[in-house]
Amino acid sequence: MDIVYHTTIALKNIKALTVNTVKEIKERGFEEAPTEQSTLPHFVLQLLRQHLTILFFDIQELSKDSIDSPTSIEDFYLLDLNLPKALIQELKPLTLRILISKDKRVLNFGFEDNFE
């Protein structure tokens, strides 16, 4: 029960942040994709919108068993963000890769074992 509540609250908050980011993008006239000549705020706002969207759907995917009615990417863009379908970007699931070193040497940070 606690997980469902916190997940729902987190998704609502992320959605609200994304909506506010889209409003800021529109107010500043940054609807086009940023290029090399774009200003830093233009790039940052577009990147923020993209990462908030990815975060929303990553959390939704991880919590799909506890969510009653998941939001589709189309509904998110069209209904929540009021953006055209043409702006929908393919979302790739986050894959974590952990490298485990088989090297068992002790780190000595340049110090020798000669303690006198």
VOBA-1610 file (N, C-alpha, C; in pm, whole numbers, padded with zeros to 5 digits, always signed):
BEGIN
Met+00082-00119+00000Met+00000+00000+00000Met+00086+00126+00000Asp+00188+00127+00083Asp+00278+00241+00090Asp+00350+00264-00043Ile+00391+00156-00107Ile+00462+00165-00235Ile+00371+00224-00342Val+00248+00179-00345Val+00152+00230-00444Val+00132+00380-00424Tyr+00115+00422-00301Tyr+00093+00563-00270Tyr+00213+00648-00312His+00332+00606-00271His+00452+00684-00302His+00482+00685-00451Thr+00457+00574-00518Thr+00478+00569-00663Thr+00382+00664-00734Thr+00257+00663-00693Thr+00157+00751-00754Thr+00193+00897-00732Ile+00235+00931-00612Ile+00275+01069-00581Ile+00397+01109-00664Ala+00495+01019-00673Ala+00616+01048-00751Ala+00582+01071-00898Leu+00496+00987-00954Leu+00459+01002-01095Leu+00383+01133-01118Lys+00294+01169-01025Lys+00221+01296-01039Lys+00316+01415-01032Asn+00413+01409-00941Asn+00509+01518-00928Asn+00600+01530-01050Ile+00643+01417-01103Ile+00727+01419-01223Ile+00647+01473-01341Lys+00521+01433-01350Lys+00435+01484-01458Lys+00417+01635-01444Ala+00397+01684-01323Ala+00381+01828-01301Ala+00508+01904-01338Leu+00623+01849-01302Leu+00750+01912-01340Leu+00767+01915-01492Thr+00727+01808-01558Thr+00738+01801-01704Thr+00645+01904-01768Val+00523+01914-01718Val+00427+02013-01770Val+00482+02154-01752Asn+00538+02184-01636Asn+00596+02316-01612Asn+00716+02343-01703Thr+00794+02241-01729Thr+00909+02255-01820Thr+00861+02286-01961Val+00756+02217-02006Val+00701+02242-02140Val+00645+02383-02148Lys+00579+02430-02042Lys+00527+02568-02041Lys+00642+02668-02053Glu+00749+02644-01980Glu+00866+02733-01985Glu+00929+02731-02125Ile+00936+02614-02186Ile+00990+02602-02322Ile+00906+02685-02419Lys+00773+02676-02406Lys+00685+02752-02495Lys+00696+02902-02470Glu+00702+02943-02343Glu+00713+03085-02310Glu+00840+03147-02367Arg+00947+03071-02367Arg+01075+03122-02416Arg+01093+03103-02567Gly+01000+03033-02632Gly+01010+03011-02775Gly+01115+02908-02813Phe+01134+02808-02728Phe+01236+02705-02751Phe+01176+02575-02803Glu+01068+02581-02880Glu+01001+02459-02924Glu+01086+02374-03018Glu+01171+02437-03096Glu+01256+02362-03190Glu+01366+02288-03114Ala+01414+02181-03174Ala+01525+02106-03112Ala+01650+02193-03109Pro+01725+02187-03001Pro+01845+02270-02992Pro+01952+02228-03092Thr+02029+02326-03137Thr+02141+02301-03228Thr+02268+02355-03163Glu+02378+02353-03238Glu+02505+02404-03185Glu+02496+02553-03154Gln+02409+02625-03224Gln+02396+02768-03204Gln+02296+02804-03093Ser+02231+02706-03036Ser+02130+02731-02932Ser+02195+02780-02803Thr+02115+02853-02727Thr+02164+02901-02597Thr+02160+02787-02496Leu+02232+02805-02387Leu+02235+02704-02282Leu+02097+02677-02222Pro+02017+02781-02190Pro+01882+02752-02137Pro+01796+02671-02234His+01808+02696-02363His+01734+02620-02464His+01770+02472-02455Phe+01899+02444-02454Phe+01946+02306-02446Phe+01903+02241-02315Val+01921+02311-02204Val+01891+02255-02072Val+01743+02225-02056Leu+01657+02315-02101Leu+01513+02291-02088Leu+01468+02172-02173Gln+01519+02161-02294Gln+01484+02046-02378Gln+01535+01915-02318Leu+01657+01919-02265Leu+01715+01800-02202Leu+01636+01762-02076Leu+01596+01862-01999Leu+01517+01837-01879Leu+01384+01772-01914Arg+01316+01824-02016Arg+01189+01764-02059Arg+01209+01619-02099Gln+01314+01593-02174Gln+01340+01457-02221Gln+01371+01363-02103His+01454+01408-02010His+01491+01321-01898His+01376+01301-01799Leu+01294+01402-01779Leu+01177+01384-01693Leu+01080+01284-01754Thr+01063+01290-01886Thr+00976+01194-01954Thr+01030+01053-01940Ile+01159+01036-01959Ile+01222+00904-01944Ile+01206+00855-01801Leu+01229+00942-01704Leu+01214+00905-01563Leu+01071+00861-01533Phe+00973+00936-01583Phe+00833+00901-01562Phe+00804+00760-01611Phe+00845+00730-01733Phe+00813+00599-01790Phe+00900+00487-01733Asp+01020+00516-01689Asp+01102+00415-01620Asp+01037+00376-01487Ile+00993+00475-01410Ile+00927+00445-01283Ile+00797+00370-01307Gln+00722+00414-01407Gln+00595+00347-01437Gln+00620+00202-01477Glu+00723+00177-01556Glu+00754+00040-01598Glu+00797-00046-01480Leu+00880+00009-01393Leu+00926-00067-01277Leu+00813-00095-01178Ser+00711-00011-01178Ser+00600-00025-01084Ser+00471-00070-01152Lys+00481-00130-01268Lys+00361-00162-01346Lys+00264-00254-01272Asp+00314-00337-01181Asp+00226-00428-01107Asp+00140-00354-01005Ser+00185-00238-00960Ser+00111-00165-00857Ser+00036-00043-00911Ile+00038-00022-01042Ile-00032+00093-01102Ile-00161+00045-01165Asp-00271+00114-01131Asp-00402+00074-01182Asp-00418+00104-01331Ser-00387+00226-01370Ser-00405+00265-01511Ser-00279+00336-01559Pro-00187+00263-01621Pro-00064+00325-01671Pro-00094+00422-01786Thr-00010+00522-01799Thr-00022+00623-01904Thr+00061+00580-02024Ser+00002+00587-02143Ser+00077+00556-02264Ser+00159+00679-02303Ile+00262+00657-02382Ile+00347+00768-02427Ile+00266+00868-02511Glu+00171+00816-02591Glu+00088+00903-02674Glu-00001+00992-02587Asp-00064+00931-02485Asp-00149+01009-02395Asp-00068+01113-02318Phe+00051+01075-02278Phe+00137+01166-02203Phe+00167+01291-02286Tyr+00206+01271-02411Tyr+00238+01385-02499Tyr+00114+01463-02539Leu+00011+01392-02584Leu-00107+01460-02639Leu-00195+01523-02532Leu-00225+01449-02425Leu-00320+01497-02325Leu-00255+01575-02212Asp-00144+01525-02161Asp-00082+01589-02044Asp+00007+01707-02084Leu+00089+01689-02186Leu+00184+01794-02225Leu+00131+01885-02336Asn+00020+01847-02399Asn-00036+01922-02512Asn+00067+01943-02622Leu+00142+01839-02651Leu+00242+01844-02757Leu+00196+01759-02874Pro+00237+01793-02995Pro+00197+01712-03111Pro+00263+01575-03109Lys+00197+01482-03175Lys+00247+01344-03181Lys+00383+01336-03249Ala+00413+01432-03335Ala+00541+01432-03408Ala+00660+01449-03314Leu+00640+01506-03195Leu+00750+01528-03102Leu+00781+01407-03015Ile+00700+01303-03026Ile+00723+01183-02944Ile+00855+01120-02986Gln+00941+01100-02887Gln+01070+01036-02911Gln+01066+00894-02858Glu+01136+00806-02926Glu+01142+00667-02882Glu+01213+00661-02747Leu+01152+00590-02654Leu+01212+00574-02523Leu+01280+00438-02517Lys+01404+00439-02481Lys+01478+00315-02468Lys+01490+00282-02320Pro+01460+00159-02283Pro+01469+00125-02140Pro+01611+00138-02088Leu+01620+00181-01966Leu+01749+00197-01901Leu+01804+00060-01865Thr+01925+00032-01908Thr+01989-00094-01872Thr+02112-00063-01789Leu+02116-00123-01675Leu+02229-00103-01586Leu+02334-00209-01614Arg+02457-00165-01618Arg+02567-00258-01643Arg+02669-00238-01532Ile+02697-00344-01461Ile+02791-00337-01351Ile+02914-00418-01388Leu+03029-00355-01378Leu+03155-00423-01406Leu+03218-00463-01274Ile+03252-00589-01263Ile+03317-00639-01143Ile+03460-00675-01180Ser+03552-00614-01110Ser+03693-00638-01138Ser+03736-00771-01077Lys+03810-00848-01154Lys+03862-00974-01104Lys+04003-00955-01047Asp+04051-00833-01054Asp+04183-00800-01002Asp+04173-00789-00850Lys+04247-00874-00779Lys+04238-00880-00633Lys+04354-00808-00564Arg+04427-00726-00639Arg+04538-00653-00577Arg+04484-00552-00476Val+04559-00535-00369Val+04522-00439-00267Val+04567-00300-00311Leu+04481-00203-00293Leu+04517-00066-00327Leu+04607-00010-00217Asn+04719+00050-00259Asn+04809+00107-00158Asn+04830+00257-00178Phe+04772+00312-00282Phe+04777+00456-00310Phe+04919+00511-00310Gly+05015+00430-00355Gly+05153+00475-00366Gly+05236+00458-00241Phe+05175+00410-00134Phe+05249+00389-00010Phe+05298+00245-00003Glu+05411+00225+00056Glu+05468+00091+00073Glu+05429+00036+00210Asp+05449-00094+00226Asp+05416-00159+00352Asp+05525-00147+00457Asn+05628-00070+00433Asn+05739-00057+00527Asn+05703+00042+00637Phe+05640-00007+00740Phe+05606+00078+00854Phe+05711+00057+00962Glu+05791+00156+00990Glu+05896+00142+01092Glu+05867+00226+01211
//
